[in-house]
Amino acid sequence: MTIEPLAHSPTVEPLVIADHTFTSRLITGTGGAPNLEVLQQALLASGTELTTVAMRRVDPTSTGSILEVIEATGVKLLPNTAGCFSAKEAVLTAKLARDAFETNWVKLEVIGDEETLLPDVAETLDAAEELVGEGFVVMAYTNDDPITAKHLADVGCAAVMPLGSPIGSGAGINNPYNLRIIRDMIDCPMVLDAGVGTASDATLAMELGCDAVLLASAVTRAQNPVAMATAMRHAVTAGYLARMAGRIPVRNYAQPSSSFDGLAEL
Amino acid sequence: MITLTVNGEPKEVQPTTSLKDIVSLITPASRGVAVAVNAAVIPKSTWETTQLAAGDEIEILTAAPGG
């Protein structure tokens, strides 16, 4: 007799941000790829449904359009405010992106320092409040500080996105404790943004309670971006399912899985 | 002629030049392009009627790969 698997095997629930439902819980950035062809294949392999672009001066000499590359994949565009050092610059950049791409979504990113690229949380909070007031769907990049995350959620951000470690560092999640606290403190979607180096980092983020993972360099700067994109797709799914499954508690001593009852006396 | 700054470079144009004319000097596209004049967004719908003054600083932006 053949045993059939459960009719309803566990699956990843859709992710809802503002009024949009995503099947994938992997959000990608588009910076750092060797060329647009590799980027396009990596986007497809990752299964992502939301990807970031930056706003930069038009380069009349450039060939190929990042917009066309993304549009051909059907992935939703998430303009960012990368490179902004003040709330004023970030708000203006978000408004420019809204006019350019006809989207009110923005990944808010206000950095305080070129060396660390760490967020300026005071400026981020000011910008978030203003942009939410102007009707933007704000996904805010922030430090892994629970109180700041709470403030960003309170002003109406659609998602709060703490870093795991500095942008592009690939150093993984430096403070899992704080991410757990943030998970407990905010109700809106929490996205790990920055620091992912390899698949296990993305899995850990999901196990810690993140609703999604946003990464760029880990894929685009990998030796094989398409293979890493595939790995990340599975990693996020694995972490989500593991969290939903409910892990066993961590113990100091062993607990046998084979019973001692009925053990032969040899 | 008046001198404007377009994406950081000085540019001499006729005083009657509209913002739409300036944009078309830089890029044939208007989709995916946004413009700020003196750090204020100028919506696409008003590019044609926006007149410029000497010294105006114009930023013409589009999407670029990024985090």
Interface residues (C-beta under 8 A of the other chain):
Chain A: G29 T30 G31 G32 A33 L39 T52 V53 A54 M55 R56 R57 V58 P60 S65 I66 L67 L77 P79 N80 A82 L92 K95 L96 A97 D99 A100 F101 E109 I167 G168 A194 A216 S217
Chain B: N7 G8 I26 T27 R31 G32 V33 A34 V35 A36 A39 A40 V41 P43 K44 E59 I60 L61 T62 A63 A64 P65 G66 G67
